[in-house]
């Protein structure tokens, strides 16, 4: 007997409605069971309900309408109830992709009898996704880092986000809603980290919007985590930090060329309610040239002060500070009460202390 026939006749996988509903009847008498089944078939609006079920199954899973029409109404309702009660919609879609990838030879562990849980299926599909989509989405991602174990990419388009973020709960991968992806892609640096051997994924995001600062990490279930929980070694955390914060980073959206950005906006316009994100108010990092110039200026001042001190001299501003400190008493005196004038007497005011003496701040360049 073939394996197909074995499964078809296996009592565990065969459901006999007559036997099940006979449990309601005394002594399982046929006349009562038949009556109950007849009443069930006359359930009001069952035909309309079955039509809706067929539309759903055809749209979500690509089932043939002809095959669905060959299933009786009672069997169809029962089939739908089992799917709705025992499975997650996304898991079943992933299973369909798993089968397709395995037929193409893209699943590394192709012995399907070894799979016991959907998590194993999801991980296998995640690894196959990287292989299958690499060339197709080459221009829609920026590869930040890659070695034998890890692949870091910045998705530049909604399609790339869905593909590389597949089998996660990230809001940026929502199938029919690009709003969250465009929000993150327009605000900062969004990076997807994929383990090529296990299928594990984690995402990082650094906001470049000075009005909404944020540096966050997200696991596959879309729960916010600490970077130490990302499972990335320290050297790879540094890669993320450099890409996200150094060398004047740009948002994901603005890594696209003007032409590609227009094409992406045209594609996203098909989704109702989508709005093109406006440029954000970005924090401008100090240029390396400016930092080095300030550093050299400080070094020159320190060298000049050192030379003058060796000669027993001080810069003018510094000498003023030294003289002021030498004139100060060892113990501060208590301030005398202020005398108030009344009537036509003129108030006597002390001459204000110069700004430099009050603040202790000197500009060497102005003094010279």
C-alpha positions as CSV (number, residue, x, y, z in Angstrom):
1,X,0.0,0.0,0.0
2,X,1.4,3.4,-0.9
3,X,2.0,6.1,1.7
4,X,-0.8,8.2,0.3
5,X,-3.3,5.4,0.7
6,X,-2.1,4.7,4.2
7,X,-2.7,8.3,5.3
8,X,-6.1,8.3,3.6
9,X,-7.4,5.2,5.5
10,X,-5.7,6.1,8.8
11,X,-8.5,6.6,11.3
12,X,-6.6,9.4,12.9
13,X,-6.9,11.5,9.8
14,X,-10.4,10.4,8.7
15,X,-13.4,12.1,10.2
16,X,-16.8,10.4,10.0
17,X,-19.5,12.9,10.8
18,X,-22.1,10.2,11.1
19,X,-20.2,8.4,13.9
20,X,-19.5,11.7,15.7
21,X,-23.1,12.9,15.7
22,X,-24.4,9.5,16.6
23,X,-23.0,10.2,20.1
24,X,-26.0,12.6,20.6
25,X,-28.5,9.8,19.9
26,X,-29.7,7.0,22.3
27,X,-28.1,3.7,21.5
28,X,-26.6,5.5,18.4
29,X,-29.8,4.8,16.5
30,X,-29.5,5.7,12.8
31,X,-32.9,7.5,12.6
32,X,-31.9,10.0,15.2
33,X,-28.5,10.6,13.8
34,X,-29.9,11.0,10.3
35,X,-32.4,13.6,11.6
36,X,-29.7,15.6,13.3
37,X,-27.5,15.7,10.2
38,X,-30.5,16.7,8.0
39,X,-31.3,19.6,10.4
40,X,-27.6,20.7,10.3
41,X,-27.6,20.8,6.5
42,X,-30.6,23.2,6.7
43,X,-28.7,25.7,8.8
44,X,-29.9,29.2,7.6
45,X,-27.5,31.1,5.3
46,X,-25.0,28.2,5.1
47,X,-24.7,28.6,1.4
48,X,-23.7,32.3,1.7
49,X,-21.4,31.5,4.5
50,X,-19.7,28.8,2.4
51,X,-19.3,31.3,-0.4
52,X,-17.4,33.6,1.9
53,X,-15.2,30.8,3.1
54,X,-14.3,29.9,-0.5
55,X,-13.4,33.5,-1.3
56,X,-11.2,33.7,1.8
57,X,-9.4,30.4,1.1
58,X,-8.9,31.3,-2.6
59,X,-7.5,34.7,-1.8
60,X,-5.3,33.8,1.2
61,X,-3.9,30.5,0.0
62,X,-4.5,30.4,-3.7
63,X,-6.7,27.3,-3.6
64,X,-8.5,26.3,-6.8
65,X,-12.1,27.4,-6.9
66,X,-13.0,24.2,-8.7
67,X,-11.5,22.1,-5.9
68,X,-13.3,24.1,-3.3
69,X,-16.6,23.7,-5.1
70,X,-16.2,19.9,-5.0
71,X,-16.3,20.0,-1.2
72,X,-19.6,19.7,0.5
73,X,-20.9,22.6,2.6
74,X,-20.6,20.7,5.9
75,X,-17.1,19.5,5.1
76,X,-16.1,23.0,4.0
77,X,-17.3,24.6,7.2
78,X,-15.6,22.0,9.3
79,X,-12.3,22.5,7.3
80,X,-12.4,26.2,7.8
81,X,-13.1,25.8,11.6
82,X,-10.1,23.6,12.0
83,X,-7.9,26.0,10.1
84,X,-9.2,29.0,12.1
85,X,-8.9,27.3,15.5
86,X,-5.6,25.3,15.2
87,X,-3.4,27.3,12.9
88,X,-1.9,30.7,12.5
89,X,-2.6,32.2,9.1
90,X,1.0,33.3,8.6
91,X,2.3,29.9,9.6
92,X,0.2,28.2,6.8
93,X,1.5,30.7,4.2
94,X,5.1,30.0,5.3
95,X,4.4,26.3,5.0
96,X,3.3,26.8,1.4
97,X,6.6,28.7,0.7
98,X,8.5,25.9,2.5
99,X,7.0,23.4,0.1
100,X,7.8,25.6,-2.9
101,X,11.4,26.2,-1.8
102,X,12.0,22.5,-1.1
103,X,10.7,21.6,-4.6
104,X,13.3,24.1,-6.0
105,X,16.1,22.6,-3.9
106,X,16.5,25.6,-1.7
107,X,15.8,24.0,1.7
108,X,19.0,22.8,3.2
109,X,17.4,20.2,5.4
110,X,15.2,18.6,2.7
111,X,14.1,15.6,4.7
112,X,10.7,16.9,5.7
113,X,10.1,14.0,8.1
114,X,12.5,15.7,10.5
115,X,10.3,18.8,11.0
116,X,8.2,18.7,14.2
117,X,7.3,22.4,14.8
118,X,6.4,25.5,12.8
119,X,9.4,27.3,14.3
120,X,11.7,24.8,12.4
121,X,9.8,25.5,9.2
122,X,10.0,29.3,9.7
123,X,13.8,29.1,10.2
124,X,14.3,26.9,7.1
125,X,12.3,29.4,5.0
126,X,14.2,32.4,6.4
127,X,17.5,30.8,5.2
128,X,16.0,30.0,1.8
129,X,14.7,33.5,1.5
130,X,18.2,34.9,1.6
131,X,19.4,32.6,-1.2
132,X,16.3,33.1,-3.4
133,X,16.0,36.9,-3.0
134,X,19.6,37.9,-3.1
135,X,19.9,38.8,-6.8
136,X,16.2,39.8,-7.2
137,X,16.5,42.6,-4.5
138,X,20.1,43.5,-5.1
139,X,19.4,47.2,-5.8
140,X,16.7,47.5,-3.1
141,X,19.0,46.9,-0.2
142,X,22.4,48.2,1.1
143,X,24.5,45.3,2.3
144,X,26.2,46.6,5.5
145,X,28.1,43.4,6.4
146,X,28.3,39.7,5.4
147,X,30.3,36.7,6.4
148,X,29.7,33.0,6.6
149,X,27.2,33.4,9.5
150,X,25.6,36.8,9.3
151,X,24.1,39.2,6.7
152,X,23.3,42.8,7.7
153,X,21.1,44.8,5.2
154,X,19.4,48.1,5.1
155,X,16.0,47.7,3.3
156,X,15.5,50.6,1.0
157,X,12.1,49.6,-0.4
158,X,8.9,48.2,1.0
159,X,9.3,45.0,-1.0
160,X,12.8,44.5,0.3
161,X,11.6,45.1,3.9
162,X,8.9,42.4,3.5
163,X,11.3,39.9,1.9
164,X,14.2,40.3,4.3
165,X,11.9,40.7,7.3
166,X,9.8,37.7,6.4
167,X,8.8,35.3,9.2
168,X,9.0,38.1,11.8
169,X,6.3,40.2,13.5
170,X,8.0,43.5,12.7
171,X,5.5,46.3,11.8
172,X,7.8,47.3,9.0
173,X,7.0,44.1,7.2
174,X,3.2,44.3,7.3
175,X,2.0,42.8,4.0
176,X,-0.5,45.5,2.9
177,X,0.5,48.5,5.0
178,X,3.7,50.4,4.1
179,X,3.0,53.1,6.6
180,X,5.4,51.8,9.4
181,X,8.2,51.0,7.0
182,X,8.1,54.4,5.3
183,X,8.1,56.0,8.8
184,X,11.2,54.2,9.9
185,X,12.9,54.4,6.6
186,X,12.4,58.2,6.4
187,X,13.5,58.9,10.0
188,X,16.7,57.0,10.4
189,X,18.9,54.0,9.9
190,X,17.0,50.7,9.8
191,X,19.1,47.5,9.7
192,X,18.0,43.9,9.5
193,X,20.5,41.3,10.9
194,X,20.0,37.7,9.6
195,X,21.8,34.6,10.7
196,X,22.4,32.6,7.5
197,X,22.7,29.3,9.4
198,X,19.8,29.4,11.9
199,X,17.4,31.8,10.3
200,X,17.4,34.0,13.4
201,X,16.7,37.7,12.8
202,X,17.0,40.9,14.8
203,X,16.6,44.6,13.8
204,X,18.1,47.8,14.9
205,X,17.0,51.4,14.4
206,X,18.7,54.7,15.0
207,X,16.6,57.8,14.6
208,X,18.3,60.7,12.8
209,X,15.5,63.0,13.7
210,X,16.7,65.3,16.5
211,X,13.0,65.8,17.5
212,X,12.5,62.1,18.1
213,X,15.8,60.6,19.2
214,X,15.9,56.8,19.5
215,X,18.3,53.8,19.2
216,X,16.4,50.5,19.6
217,X,16.6,46.8,19.0
218,X,13.7,44.4,18.1
219,X,13.5,40.7,18.1
220,X,11.6,38.5,15.7
221,X,8.4,38.8,17.8
222,X,8.7,42.6,17.5
223,X,9.5,43.0,21.2
224,X,12.0,45.7,22.1
225,X,15.2,44.3,23.6
226,X,18.6,45.5,24.7
227,X,21.5,45.2,22.4
228,X,23.1,42.6,24.7
229,X,20.1,40.4,24.0
230,X,20.6,40.6,20.2
231,X,22.9,37.6,20.2
232,X,25.4,39.6,18.1
233,X,29.1,39.4,19.1
234,X,30.8,42.7,20.2
235,X,32.6,43.2,16.9
236,X,29.3,43.0,15.0
237,X,27.6,45.4,17.4
238,X,30.4,47.8,16.5
239,X,29.5,47.4,12.8
240,X,25.9,48.4,13.6
241,X,27.1,51.4,15.6
242,X,29.4,52.7,12.9
243,X,26.8,52.3,10.2
244,X,24.1,54.0,12.3
245,X,25.9,56.8,13.9
246,X,29.2,57.7,12.2
247,X,30.3,59.1,8.8
248,X,27.2,61.3,8.4
249,X,24.6,58.5,8.0
250,X,21.6,59.0,5.8
251,X,18.1,57.6,6.2
252,X,17.2,54.4,4.4
253,X,14.9,56.3,2.1
254,X,17.5,58.8,1.0
255,X,20.0,56.1,0.1
256,X,17.8,55.5,-3.0
257,X,18.5,57.5,-6.1
258,X,16.0,60.2,-7.0
259,X,14.7,58.0,-9.8
260,X,14.3,54.9,-7.6
261,X,12.7,57.0,-4.9
262,X,10.1,58.3,-7.4
263,X,9.4,54.8,-8.5
264,X,9.0,53.6,-4.9
265,X,6.6,56.5,-4.2
266,X,4.6,55.6,-7.3
267,X,4.4,51.9,-6.1
268,X,3.4,52.9,-2.6
269,X,0.7,55.2,-3.9
270,X,-1.3,52.1,-4.7
271,X,-1.9,51.6,-1.0
272,X,-4.7,53.6,0.3
273,X,-3.9,56.4,2.7
274,X,-0.1,56.4,2.0
275,X,1.6,59.7,2.4
276,X,5.1,60.6,1.2
277,X,7.2,61.4,4.3
278,X,8.8,64.8,4.3
279,X,12.5,65.2,5.1
280,X,13.2,65.2,8.8
281,X,15.1,67.8,10.8
282,X,18.4,65.9,11.1
283,X,21.1,66.4,13.6
284,X,24.2,67.5,11.7
285,X,27.3,65.7,13.0
286,X,30.5,67.7,13.5
287,X,32.7,67.1,10.5
288,X,36.0,65.5,11.1
289,X,37.8,68.5,9.6
290,X,36.1,70.8,12.1
291,X,36.9,68.6,15.0
292,X,40.6,68.3,14.0
293,X,40.8,72.1,13.5
294,X,39.5,72.7,17.1
295,X,41.9,70.1,18.4
296,X,44.9,71.7,16.7
297,X,43.8,75.2,18.1
298,X,43.7,73.9,21.6
299,X,47.1,72.2,21.2
300,X,48.7,75.5,20.0
301,X,47.3,77.4,22.9
302,X,48.6,74.8,25.4
303,X,52.1,74.9,23.7
304,X,52.2,78.7,23.9
305,X,51.2,78.8,27.5
306,X,53.8,76.2,28.3
307,X,56.6,78.2,26.6
308,X,55.6,81.4,28.4
309,X,55.4,79.6,31.8
310,X,59.0,78.4,31.2
311,X,60.1,82.0,30.8
312,X,58.1,83.1,33.9
313,X,55.5,84.9,31.8
314,X,51.8,84.5,31.4
315,X,49.5,85.4,28.6
316,X,47.8,88.8,29.4
317,X,44.4,87.2,30.2
318,X,46.0,84.5,32.4
319,X,48.2,87.1,34.2
320,X,45.1,89.2,35.0
321,X,43.5,86.1,36.6
322,X,46.7,85.3,38.6
323,X,46.9,88.9,39.9
324,X,43.2,88.8,40.9
325,X,43.7,85.6,42.8
326,X,46.8,87.0,44.7
327,X,44.8,90.0,45.9
328,X,42.1,87.9,47.4
329,X,42.2,87.4,51.2
330,X,42.8,84.0,52.6
331,X,39.4,84.0,54.3
332,X,36.5,85.6,52.6
333,X,35.1,88.5,54.5
334,X,31.4,88.8,55.3
335,X,29.6,91.3,53.0
336,X,28.6,94.5,54.7
337,X,25.0,95.4,54.7
338,X,23.9,97.7,51.9
339,X,23.1,101.3,53.1
340,X,19.9,102.6,51.6
341,X,19.2,106.2,50.8
342,X,15.9,107.9,51.3
343,X,14.4,111.2,50.2
344,X,16.5,113.2,47.8
345,X,19.8,111.5,48.7
346,X,21.5,110.0,45.7
347,X,22.1,106.3,45.8
348,X,25.7,105.4,45.8
349,X,26.4,102.4,43.6
350,X,29.6,100.5,43.4
351,X,31.3,100.4,40.0
352,X,30.4,97.1,38.3
353,X,33.1,94.4,38.2
354,X,34.3,93.8,34.6
355,X,32.7,90.7,33.0
356,X,36.0,88.8,32.8
357,X,36.7,89.2,36.5
358,X,33.2,88.0,37.4
359,X,33.2,84.9,35.2
360,X,36.8,83.9,35.2
361,X,36.5,83.3,31.4
362,X,39.2,84.7,29.2
363,X,39.6,84.8,25.4
364,X,43.4,84.8,24.8
365,X,42.9,85.9,21.2
366,X,41.0,89.1,22.2
367,X,43.5,90.0,25.0
368,X,46.3,89.9,22.4
